[in-house]
């Protein structure tokens, strides 16, 4: 699980940014009961997950109504974009992740206008650590439907990509052995050294874990694919420890939505 931070990197005094696309809909007014949750130091991470928004065939097929320029503009903007982008704020005993997902419906027989094609959604996942488990839930209009409870030493993002992102970001798994039947390799993800293991072949997968410091055992990259392309990709692209985190993101009843 998340642990205390052993070192202070450059710029740690600066507060981690709340994503600009978020709107805070909670109005506290003159509520005398409300006590602002204080800012706290912890882990801040940003990354991407999922398949690419546009299939490779989009470059050669018409998939929306409009001018050719409009179609090409969409391809140019989203050709390298993954379905989800996430922002994580975590301490040793709690975490929250904001997930912005983009979908572009792809149906030849029911074409929509290129300008109206993009569907954007927001999911907020929260979790806390208790009794050796990470208990996670979603926030949906003042409801808190549970997502699951997993041990702190088990990442939910291994291999298949069918994972709870908050669990994946908070867990600290045992590193794969660097000997025996499991093939491992060394790499770097988000500027951190990692050890990667997986399966090769026509259908392949790879998972990479941080190897040192407070992030040791954190899954930083998980990919799977076939002989033609990467089918699923989860990757932390920026991570900072002992970062000053805004306290308001940890208020469980605070309502967030996407800006227009």
Secondary structure, 3 states (H helix, E strand, C coil): CCCCCCCCCCCCCCECCCCCCEEECCCCCCCCCCCCCCCEEEEEEEEEEEEECCCHHHHCCCCCECCHHHHHHHHHHHCCCEEEEEEEEECCCEEEEEEEEEEECCCCCCCCEHHHCEEEEEEEEEEEEECCEEEEEEEECCECCEEEEEECCCCCCCCCCCCCHHHHHHCCCCCCCCCCCCCEEEEEECCEEEEEEEECCCCEEEEEEECCHHHCCCEEEEEEECCCCEEEEEEEEEEEEEEEECHHHHCCCCCEEECC
